[in-house]
Amino acid sequence: MYTTKDGKEIFVLDGHTHFWDASPENQSNVHGEQFIDCFYAYHTNLSPPEHLWEKGRFQKYSADDIYRDLFVDGPDDMAIIQSTYLRDFYKDGFSSIERSTDMASRHPERFIVNGSFDPRDGQKALEYIHYMKETFNIQGVKMYTAEWNGESKGWALNDPEAYKCFELCEKLGIRNIHVHKGPTIRPLNKDAFDVHDVDHAATDFVNLNWIVEHCGLPRLDDFCWIATQESNVYAGLAVAMPFVHSRPRYFGEVMAELLWWVGEDKLLFGSDYAIWTPGWLVDQFWNYQIPEDISAERGGVQLTDEIKEKILGLNAAKLYNIDVAAKKAELGAAPVQIAAE
């Protein structure tokens, strides 16, 4: 749990983390190498020097590593593990629900594991959604619209095949749809991460929560125009967060735009672990203030302590029906260990 300088304890729910295997042994082809190398470039370019990892550990880290980085050395109370398969690039998938669930089962009080599916798989996609719900009782899924699937180099949220899947998600009570709508990753197509399809899907599925990971960057304006009119669209701040260190003024512009357009109740913290670790992100975020001139242009919006607390955990807790007081009590009775067992 993150404790402020004045002793206040802040509940941190890290909404965007991964347990990936991008090791050379799991890479199917050069595209798997290109993908993780692009991630590593984000890591090395935007992290403080003292938080850089060597490449081998970055490609594949252990269950002990993620537990330590998030909960022992890091401030997280809980973390959502997002699944991303990329089966055209990785033999056993990049971040599979099975591998993540096995890891998370050691500390089920701290992890939520989301699934994923590819609507281009047709009937098999529908069957897989049933499998994930029945086997893992998932509450959410992660959509990767630029993922390759044979000859196809991407899909859209409003494709007919996708709508069949979302109808099933709604029926089964899988309400949280996380969607990567951010920077591209080599060799994927940048246009396949465009945010325009969020507008269609959010309008047509009002009972689903659409968490747009990376808040549409570098398409922030387009995202804000959509999210301000769709009450069920939320901004995930992964990828935006590290700019608090590397480009603090730009970070202020992003946060001011989101607060003015989208509002403090629809912004969700995500570290994007293991691209970045949450310890330094949360600390710098808590101590950050939007520059006065940027704030003044947007009605005086500010990052108050109350707003930061919402962003760091309370907003996501509502989406996942977490009773924060009860969870704090549960975690207080089972404190983190020095090393994962």
MIKOL-300969 format. One record per atom (N, C-alpha, C, CB): residue in one letter; z, y, x. Coordinates in steps of 0.2 Angstrom, whole numbers, plus 5000, padded with zeros to 4 digits. Glycine has a CB too. Layout:
AZYX...
//
This chain:
M500049945004M500050005000M500050065004M500650004995Y499650115002Y499650175006Y500250225004Y498950215005T500550245010T501150295009T500950355011T501750265012T501050415008T500850475010T501450505014T500750525004K501350565017K501750585022K502450605018K501450655025D502350625012D502950645008D503350585005D502850695003G503050525007G503350455004G503150434998G504050475004K502650454995K502350434989K501950374990K501950484985E501950324986E501650254987E500950264982E502050194985I500450254985I499750254981I499450184981I499250304985F499350164975F498950104973F498250104975F499050084966V498050064980V497350064982V496950004980V497350074990L496450004976L496049954974L495349964977L496049944966D495149924982D494549934986D494049904982D494649904993G493549944979G493149914974G492449884977G492949974969H492349894983H491749864986H491849844993H491249924986T491949774993T492049735000T491649675000T492849725001H491549645006H491149585006H491549535011H490449605009F491349475010F491549425015F490849385017F492049375012W490549415022W489849395023W489849345029W489449455024D489249315029D489049275035D488349285037D489149195034A488249335042A487649355044A487549325051A487549425044S487849275053S487849245060S487149225061S488349195061P486949215068P486249185069P486149125066P486149185077E486649085066E486649015063E486449015056E487248975064N486649065052N486449075045N485849105043N487049105042Q485549145048Q484949185047Q484349135047Q484849235053S483949145041S483349105040S482749125044S483149105033N482749195046N482149215049N482349285052N481549225044V481849325054V481949385057V482249435052V481349415061H482049425046H482349475041H483049475041H482049465034G483349415041G484149415041G484449445047G484349335042E484049445053E484349485059E484249555058E483949465065Q483649575055Q483549645053Q484049675049Q482849655051F484249635044F484649665038F485349675042F484749615033I485649635045I486349645048I486249695054I486649575050D485749695057D485649745062D485649815059D485049735066C485349825053C485449895050C486149905048C484949885044F486449855045F487149865043F487549895049F487449805040Y487449855055Y487849875061Y487649945064Y487649825067A487049965062A486850035064A487250085060A486150045063Y487350075054Y487750115049Y488450115052Y487750095042H488750055054H489450045057H489550085063H489549975058T489050085068T489150115074T489050195074T488650085079N488550215069N488450285069N488950325065N487750295066L489250295060L489750335056L490450315056L489550315049S490650265061S491350255062S491650295067S491450175063P492350305067P492650335073P492550285079P493350355072P492550305085P492450265091P492950205091P492450295097E493550225089E494150175090E494150125085E494850215090H493650125080H493650075075H492950035075H493650115068L492650035081L492050005081L492149925083L491550035087W491749885080W491849815082W491249795086W491749775075E491349735090E490849705094E490349665089E491149665099K489749665091K489249635086K489349565083K488549645089G489649525088G489749455085G490249455080G489949415091R490749485080R491349485075R491049515069R491949525077F490649575070F490349605064F489849555060F489949665066Q489549515063Q489049465060Q489449415056Q488649435065K489949395058K490349345055K491149355056K490149275056Y491549365052Y492249375053Y492649325049Y492449445051S493249315050S493649255047S494049275041S494049225053A494349235038A494749245033A495349285035A494949175029D495649265041D496149305044D495949375045D496449265050D495349385048D495149455049D495149495043D494449455052I494849475037I494849515031I495549525028I494349485026Y495949475029Y496649485026Y496949545030Y497049425026R496949535037R497249585041R496949655040R497249565048D496349665040D495949725040D496149765034D495249715041L496149725028L496249755022L496949775020L495949715016F497449725021F498049725018F498649735024F498249665015V498549715030V499049715035V498949785039V499049655040D498449785042D498249855046D497949905041D497749835051G497749885035G497449925031G497849945025G496749905028P497749995020P498150015015P497949975008P498050085014D497449935008D497349905001D497849864998D496649865002D497949874992D498349824988D497949774985D498749864982M497349784983M496849734980M496149754983M496949734973A495749704982A495049714984A494549674980A494949704992I494049704978I493549674975I492949644980I493149714969I492849584980I492349554984I491749554980I492549484987Q491149584983Q490549584979Q490049524982Q490249654980S489749494978S489249434981S488549464981S489249374976T488249454987T487549464988T487249414992T487549534992Y486749374989Y486549314991Y485949324996Y486249274985L485449364995L484849365000L484649305003L485149415006R484549254998R484349185000R483649185004R484349144994D483249235003D482649235007D482749245015D482149285004F483349275016F483549295023F484049245026F483849365023Y484549215022Y485149185024Y485149115021Y485749225023K485249065025K485248995023K485748975017K485348945029D486348995019D486848985014D487049045010D487448955017G486649095010G486849155007G487149205011G487249145000F487149275010F487449325014F488149325012F487049395013S488349335006S489049335004S489049304997S489249415003S489249234997S489149194991S489849194988S488949124993I489749184981I490349174977I490849114979I490249174970E490549064981E490849004983E491249014989E490448944984R490949044994R491349055001R491849105000R490849075006S491749164996S492249214995S492849184991S491849274991T492649144986T493249124982T493649074986T492949084976D493349034990D493748994994D494249034999D493348944999M493949085002M494349135006M494949165001M493949185009A494749194996A495149234991A495749184988A494849264986S495649124988S496149074985S496749074988S495849004984R496749094995R497349094999R497849154997R497249105006H497549204994H497949264991H497649284985H497949324997P497649244979P497349264973P497649324970P497449204968E498249344972E498549404969E498249474971E499249414970R497849464977R497549524980R496749534979R497749524987F496449474977F495749484977F495449474970F495449424982I494949504969I494449494963I493749474966I494449554958V493449424964V492849404967V492349404961V492849324970N491849444962N491249454958N490649414959N491049524957G490249394955G489649354956G489049394956G489649304950S488449364956S487849394957S487349344954S487649414964F486749374952F486249334949F485549364950F486349314942D485049334950D484349364950D483949344944D483949334956P483849394939P483549384933P482849354934P483449444929R482549364940R481849334941R481849254941R481549364947D482449224941D482549154941D482449124934D483149134944G482449174929G482349154922G482849114919G481649114921Q482749054916Q483249014913Q483748994918Q482948954910K483548984924K484048964929K484649014930K483748944936A484349084929A484849134930A485349134924A484449204930L485149124918L485549114913L486049054914L485249104906E485849004916E486248944917E486748964923E485848884919Y486549004928Y487049014933Y487549064931Y486649054939I487449114926I487949154923I488449114920I487649204919H488249064916H488749024913H489148984918H488348974908Y488848964923Y489148924928Y489748974931Y488748904934M489549034933M490049074936M490649094932M489649144938K490449104925K491049114921K491449054920K490749144914E491149004919E491548944917E491948914923E491148884915T491648924929T491948904935T492448954939T491448884940F492249014939F492649064942F492949114938F492249094947N492749114931N493049164926N492949234929N493749154925I492349254931I492149314934I492249374928I491449314937Q492449434931Q492449494927Q491849534928Q493149524928G491549524934G490949574935G490449534940G491249634939V489849574940V489349544945V489049604949V488749514940K488749594954K488449634959K487649624958K488649634966M487349684957M486549674956M486249704962M486349714949Y485749674965Y485449694971Y484649704969Y485549654977T484449754966T483749754964T483249754969T483649824959A483349764975A482849764980A482849704984A482949824985E483249654982E483249584985E482549554984E483749544982W482349524989W481649484989W481749414986W481449474996N481249394982N481249324979N480549304979N481549334972G480349264985G479649244986G479249304986G479449204980E478749304982E478249364983E478449424980E477549344979S479049424976S479249484973S479749524978S479649464966K479649584978K480049624983K480549674979K479549664987G480649654973G481149694969G481049684962G481149764971W481549714958W481549714951W481949774948W481849644948A481949784941A482249834938A482749814933A481749884935L483249854932L483749834927L483549834920L484349884928N482949864919N482749864912N482149814911N482449934910D482049774916D481549714915D481749674909D481449674922P481249644905P481449594900P481949544902P480849574897E481749514908E482249454910E482949474912E481849424917A482949544914A483649564916A484049574909A483549634920Y483649604904Y484049614898Y484349554895Y483549654893K483949494896K484249434893K484849414897K483749374894C484849434903C485449414907C486049464905C485349424914F485949524904F486449574902F486749554895F486249644903E486249534891E486549514884E487049454885E485949494880L486849404889L487349354890L487949374893L486949294894C487949424898C488549444901C488949474896C488349494907E488649514891E489049554886E489349494882E488649594882K489049444880K489249394876K489849354879K488749344874L489849344885L490349304889L490949354891L490049274895G490849414890G491449464892G491449474900G492049424891I490849474903I490749494910I490549574909I490249454914R490949614909R490849684907R490749734913R491449714904N490849714919N490749764925N490149744929N491449764929I489649784928I489049774932I488949824937I488449784927H489149804944H489049844950H488349834952H489549814955V488049894953V487349894955V487249934962V486849934949H486949904967H486749944973H486249994971H486549894979K486350054972K485850104971K486050154976K485950144964G485850144983G486050184988G485550174994G486750164991P485750185000P485250185005P484950115006P485550205012T484350115008T483950055009T484250015015T483250065010I484049955016I484249915022I483649875024I484849865020R483449885030R482849855033R482949775032R482749865040P482449745029P481749765028P481649785020P481249715030L482149795017L482049805009L481649865008L482749805006N481449875002N481049924999N481449984996N480549904994K481450044999K481850094997K481750114990K481750165001D481150114987D481050124980D481350074975D480250134979A481450014978A481749964973A482549984972A481749894976F482850024975F483450054974F483550114970F483850054980D482950134967D482950204963D483450194957D482250214961V483650254955V484250244950V483950254943V484650304951H483250264942H483050274935H483150224930H482250284936D483250164932D483350104928D484050104925D483150044931V484550134928V485150144926V485250174919V485650174931D484850224918D484750264912D484650214906D484250324913H484150174907H483950134902H484450074900H483250094904A484750044906A485149994905A485850014902A485349954911A486050074904A486750104901A486650124894A486950164906T486050144892T485950164885T485950104881T485350204884D485650054883D485549994879D486049944879D484849964881F486549954884F487149904884F487749954885F487049854890V487949984879V488550034880V489249994880V488550074873N489249934879N489849894880N489949864887N489849834875L489449884892L489549864898L489649924903L488949824901N490049914908N490249964913N489749964918N490949964915W489350014920W488850014925W489150054931W488250044923I489350014936I489650054942I489150054947I490250004945V488850114948V488250124953V488550134960V487850194951E488550084964E488750084970E488350134975E488850014973H488750164979H488450214984H488250274980H487850184988C488450284974C488250344969C487550364970C488750394971G487050324971G486350344971G486150374977G486250384965L486550384982L486350414988L485750374991L486950414994P485250414993P485150484994P484850514988P484750495000R484950484982R484650514976R485250544971R484250464972L485750584974L486350604971L486150644965L486750644976D485650694965D485550734959D485250684953D484950784961D484850644955D484650594949D485150564946D484050554952F485650534950F486150494948F486650534944F486550464954C486750594946C487250644942C486950664935C487350704946W486350674935W486050694928W486050634924W485350714929I486050574926I486150514922I486850504920I485850444925A487350504925A488050484924A488350534920A488350474931T488150594919T488450644915T488350634908T488250714917Q487750604906Q487650594899Q487750524897Q486850604898E487950474901E488050404900E488850394901E487650354904S489250384896S489950384897S490150314900S490250384890N489750264901N489850204904N489550194911N489650144899V489350254914V489150244921V489650274925V488450284921Y489850244931Y490350264935Y490050264942Y490950214935A490350304947A490150314954A490550274958A490050384955G490250224962G490650194967G490450234974G490350114968L491050244977L490950294983L490850254990L491550334984A490750194990A490550164996A489950194999A490450084995V489850205005V489350235009V489450315009V488650215006A489650335004A489850405004A490550425008A489950434997M490950375008M491650385011M491650395018M492050325010P491250365022P491250375030P491050445032P490850325033F490750485027F490550545029F491150595029F490050575024V491650575027V492250615028V492450625035V492850585024H492250575039H492350585046H491750615050H492550515049S491150585049S490550605053S490250665051S490050545052R490250685044R489950745042R490450775036R489250735039P491050795038P491450815032P491250875028P492150845036R490850915030R490550965025R490050935020R490251025029Y489650885022Y489250855018Y489650815013Y488750805022F490150785015F490650745011F490850785005F491150705015G491050845007G491350895002G490850914997G491550955006E490150914999E489650934994E489550874990E488950944998V489550814992V489450754988V490050744983V489450694992M490650754985M491250754981M491250804976M491850754985A491050864978A491050924973A490550914967A490950984977E489950884969E489450874964E489650824959E488850844968L489950764962L490250714958L490750734953L490450654962L491250774956L491750794951L491550844946L492350834956W491050884948W490750934943W490350904937W490350994946W489950854940W489550824935W489850764931W488850794939V490150714935V490350654933V491050654930V490250594938G491450684934G492150694932G492650644936G492250674925E493250664937E493750624941E493950554938E494350664941D493750544932D493950474929D493450424930D494150484922K492850444933K492350394934K492150384941K491750414930L492550404946L492450394953L492850334956L492550454957L492550294960L492950234962L492850224970L492650164959F493450214973F493450204980F493150134982F494150214983G492750134987G492550074990G492450084998G491850054987S492750045002S492650045009S492050025012S493250015012D491649975008D491049945010D491249895016D490549995012Y491849875016Y492049825021Y491549765022Y492749795020A491349745027A491549755034A491149805038A491649695038I490749845034I490349905038I490849955040I489849935033W491349965036W491950005038W492649975036W491850085035T493149995039T493849965037T494150025033T494249945043P494550005028P494850055024P495450095027P495150015018G495750075032G496350115035G496150185036G496550075041W495650195040W495450265042W495150305037W495050265049L494750265032L494450305027L494950325022L493950255023V495450285020V495950315015V496350365018V496450255013D496550365025D496950415028D496650485028D497150395035Q495950475030Q495650545031Q495450575024Q494950535035F495350525019F495150545012F495750585009F494950495008W496350555010W496950585007W497150655010W497550535008N496950665016N497050725019N496550775019N497250715027Y495950755015Y495350805015Y495450855009Y494750755014Q495150905010Q495050955005Q494350985005Q495551015006I494050994999I493351024999I493351095001I493151014991P492951115006P492851185008P492851235002P492251195013E493151285003E493251334998E492551364995E493651395000D492051374999D491451394997D491051344993D491051425003I491151284995I490751224991I491151224984I490851164995S491751224984S492151214978S491951274973S492951214979A491951334976A491851394972A491151394968A491851454976E490651364971E490051354968E490051304962E489451334973R490551264962R490551214957R491151224952R490551144960G491351284951G491851294946G492551284949G491851254940G492651284955G493251274958G493551204959G493751314955V493151154958V493351084958V493751074965V492751034958Q494251034965Q494651014970Q494850944970Q495251064971L495050914976L495250844976L496050854977L494950814983T496350854971T497050864971T497350794972T497350884964D498050784973D498350724974D498250674968D499050734976E498250704963E498250664956E497550634956E498350704950I496950674958I496350654957I496150594963I495850714958K496450604969K496350564974K496650494972K496650584980E497250494969E497550434966E497150394961E498250454963K496850434957K496350404952K495850364956K496150454947I495550404960I494950374964I495150314968I494650434969L495650314971L495850264976L496050194972L496450284980G496250204966G496450134963G496450134955G497050114966L496750194952L496850194945L496250184941L497250254944N495750214943N495150214939N494850144939N494550264941A494850114944A494550044945A495049994941A494450014952A495650004941A496149964938A496049964931A496849984940K495850014928K495650024921K495049974919K495550094918L494549974923L493949934922L494149864922L493449954927Y494649844926Y494749774927Y495449754924Y494849754935N495649794919N496249784915N496849764919N496049724910I496949804925I497549784929I498149834927I497349794936D498649804926D499249844924D499549864931D499849804920V499549924933V499649944940V500449934941V499450014941A500849954937A501549944938A501749874939A501949974932A501449834935A501649764935A501349734942A501349724929K500749754944K500449734950K500849754956K499749754950K501049814956K501549834961K502149794962K501749914960A502449774956A503049734956A502849664959A503349734949E502249644957E502049574959E501949574967E501449554956L501649624969L501449624976L502149644980L500949684978G502549684978G503249694981G503649634982G503549744977A503549584977A503949524978A503549474983A504049494971A502949494985A502549444989A502249484994A502049404985P502649514999P502349565004P501849535009P502949595008V501449575012V500949545016V501249515022V500449605019Q500949465025Q501149425030Q500849455037Q500949355030I501149445042I500949465049I500249435050I501449455054A500149375048A499549345049A499449295043A499549295056A498749295041A498649245036A498749175037A497849255034E499049135032E499249075034E498649025032E499849055030
//
